[in-house]
């Protein structure tokens, strides 16, 4: 993807992120800052083709449903342990996406994030609804301006048995790796953006499976950017919107430098603004370790395309099919 040709959508996405952070500060509502919006902006505005097979009504419905479900689980079932609630949330999102025949993996973040943060305010799902609706309006404007391709949504549903087998495997692997992280107080190993990346990488034809080290690298670098940004706010007292602007610029450079526009990396950066903060480097280290685990699990435990000797030998070529598809479109 040409950085030069996409400068305007990138700039507009940056303005959106800064405005969202600013609104959160002005209103005193951390719920308004939804980290996954940075990922959605990448997949819906910056990339020429939408990163997910979903139309706008389904995107809005799925993201809102995920946010409402996560909040309701907190309010109605506070006694259920976090690992169990997270597994239920993952299963709920899988069911919803299959029922409507759409792929909107950021829904996983909308559902599980409030569980990790202990969100108990209805401001959260309202904010998710409004933010996603604004992104969709912007997407329409970009399409009319010829700055991105129109959505080509094709409803897709696997046969019931195949869908059940596929999602059950994803759910089991998720439970095996995420539940211990949550139970032992190490949630950064399984933050929602990593779960979204893991789920996307389990698709058999997801082209970034051919360059797994890049998937890990962009997520790890995003963790470092987020850590530096949060430290600038906490330690230096710099205003969050200003820091968010520089963090987004650093993220774009990382995306472009690694030639891997993986949307969940955007959410990794902004999530650092919200999570509990103690040792400043725990976030970066655990995100890097978690990313390694989730990328490896997706590659080794799920069938699909994988790196070959030929891929490694041609990794420096700029026109290979794999590199052309590393904007995270499957």
N, C-alpha and C positions, 0 to 999 in steps of 0.2 A: 504494500500500500504506500503510495507516494505521500510523504509528509507535506511537500510543497503544495500539492493539489488539494489537500484536505485541511489547509490552515484555517479556513473560516469555520467549518464545523468544530474543529478543535478549540478555537478561540471561544466560540459560543458555549461549548461544553464547559470550558474553564470558568466563564462568567456565571453559568448556572451553578456550578459547585460552590463558588465563592458566595453567591447570593444565598444559597441554602445554608451555608455555615453562618453567614451574617444574620439570617433570619432566626436561626437557632440561638445565637447570642443575644439578639435584641429581645426576643420573646422569653428568654430564660427557659426554653423548652428543649432539652437534648433530644426529645423524640422527633423533632423536626429535622434533625440531621440523620438522614438515612444513608449509611455508607454505600449500599448497593446501587444508589442512583449513579455513582461514578461509573460503575460497570454497565448500567443500562444506557448511560449516555454514550459510552464507547460503542456498544453494540447497536444502538438505535440512531445515533447521529454521526459519530466519527467514521465508523466503517461504512463503505459505500453500499454494502448489502447487509441487511439486518442479520444479527448473529443467531437469532432463534427463529424457528419455524412457528410463528404465532402472529395473528393479526392484532390490531389495536384493541378491539373490544375484549378479546380473550386475555391479552396482556394485562389490561386494567383489572379485569375480574380476578385473574389468578393472583396477581400481586396483592390486591386488596384482601382476597380470601386468605392468603397466607398470613398477612399481618393480623387480621382479625383472629384467626385460629391461634396464633402464637400468644396473643394477648389473653384470649379466653382461657387458654390452658393455664396461664399464670393466675388469673383471677378465680377460676372455678376449681382448679385442682392444684393449689399451692403445695399440698402435702405429697404429691407425686415427685419422686426424685428427678433431678434435672436430666440424668442420662435416659430415663424412661420417657420423659416428656419429649426429649429431642428425637428419640426413635419414633414416637407416635407422630411427631410433626413431619418427619421425613416421609413416613408412610402416607400421611394425609396429602402431602404435596404430590407424591407419585400417583396417587389415586386421582387427584384432580386433573393432572396433566393428561392422564390416559383417558379420562372420561370426556374431556373436551377435545381430545385429539390434537393437542398443541404441545410445543416444547418451550417452556419458560423457566429454566433452571434457577434464575435468581429468586423465584418464589421460595426456594428452600431457605434462603437467607432471610426473607421477610418473615417466615414462620419461626425459625430457630433463634434469630437474633434477640427478640424480646425475652425469650426464655433465658438466654445467657446473661442479659443485662438486668433481668428482673423488672421489666417494664410493666407498669400497672395503670397507665393512662390511655384513655381513648384518643388522645391527641395523636398517638403513634399511627394507628390505621388510617385516620383522617389525613395525616401528613403524607403517608404512602400513596393514598388515592390521589391527592392533589398533585404531588410531585410527578407521579407516573402520567397523569393526565396532561400536565404541562409539557413533559417530554414528548408525548404523542402529538400535541399541537405543534411543537417545534419540528417534529419529524415531517408532518404534513407540509409545513412551510419549506423545509429543505428539499422535499420531493418536488414541489411546485417550482422551486428555483433551479432545479436540475442538479442539485448538489448531492443527491443520493438516489439510488434506484427504488422504485415503488416496491412495496412488500409483495412478495409472491408466496402467499400462504397456501399450503396444501394440507388439509386435514390428514393426519396420519395416526393410525391406531394399529398396534401389533395385535395379532390374534390373542385371545384371552390367555391361553396357556403359556404362550411365548412371553407375553407381557408380564405375567405373574412370575415366571421363572427369572426373567431379566431383572425386574425390580426387587424380587426377593433376594437375589444375590447382592445387588447394590446395598440393600437394607442390612443384610447380615454383615457385610464388610464394614459398613458405616458403624454399626453397633459394636463390632469387635474393636475398632480403633478409636472411635469417638467416646464411647461410654467410659472407658478407663481414664481418658484425659479429663473428662468432666468430673468423674468421681474422685480423682486425686487432686483436684484444684489446679489443673493445668489446661484451662480452656483454650489458650492461645494455640495449642497444638491442633485444635479442630474448630477454628473460628469459621463462621458461615461461608466467607468467600472461598476458603479452601474446600469446603464441602461442595460448593457449586462447581469449582474447577474439577474436583474428583469426578463428579457425576457427568460432566461434559466429556471428560477424558475416557469414560467407560463406553462411550459410543464406538462401535466397531470401525466406522469410517471417519472418525474425527482426525483430521490430518495432522494435528499437533502431536498425535501419538508417535509420529515419525521423528519428532524432535523433543523428546521428553525433558532433556536437560534444559531446553529453553523455557518450557513451561515452569520448571522448578526455579530457574534463574529469575524470571520476571516476577514471580510471586515472592521470592526471597528478597529481591531488590526493593519491591514494594514495601515489605516489612521494614527494611532499613529506612526508607523514605518516611514512612509513617512514624517510626520511632524518633527520627531527627525532628520531624515536625512537632510531635507532641512535646518533646523536650524543649523546643523553642518557645512553646506556649507556657509550659509549666515552670521551666527554669529561668528563661529570659523575660517572661511576661509579655511577649509579643502578642498582638491581637490575632485571634484565630482566623478571621477572614484573610488577613494578609499572609499568614503562614500557609493557609490552604491554597492560596494562589501559587506560591512558590513550590509547594508540594505537588500540585497538579502539573506544573511545568516540568518538574523533575520526573514525574511519572511518565509524561509524554516522551521525554528524552529516553527513558528506560524502554518504553514500548518500542520506540522507533529504533533505538540502538540495537536491541535484541531482535528486531524484526518479528516481534511476537505481540500482537495487539490482543492479549488475553484479557477480556473484560474483568474477571474477578480480581485481578491485581489492583484495579482502581478502588474496589471496596476495601481491600487490605489496607490501603493508605489511609482512607478516611476513618476506618474503624478504630485506628489508633487514637483518634480524638475523643472516643467515647469510653473505652475500656478502663477498668481500674488500673491505676498507675503506681507502681512501687519501684522496683529496680528498673531503670530506664531501658535496659537492653534485653530484658526477658521477652518482651513482645517480638523483637526482631529475631532473636535466637529460636524461640519456639515456633514462630511462623515458618522459618526456614526449615527446621526439623520436621514440622508437620507437613509442609509442602512436599518434602522428600518422601515421606511415608505415603501420602495420598496419591502422588504421581506414580510412585512405584506400584502401589496396590492396583491402581487403575490399569497400568500397563501389563502387569504380570497375572492378575487374577481375572481378567476379562478378555475375551477373544476380540480380535480385530487387527488392524494394520499395526506393524511394529517396525522399528528401525532394522535395517539390514546392512550388511557390509557395503553394499553399493551406496546406500544412503550416506554412510559415514564417509566414503571416499569422495562423494560429491557435495559434501556439506558446505563447501565454500562457494559453490556455484550459485548465481543469483537468480536463475530462471528455472529452477526445478519446480515441478508441480507442488511439492510439499511446501516450499518456501512461499510460493504464490498463495497458498491457502492458510498461512499461519496467522491470519487475522482472526482465527478462532471460529471461522465458519465451517460447519460440518456439512 
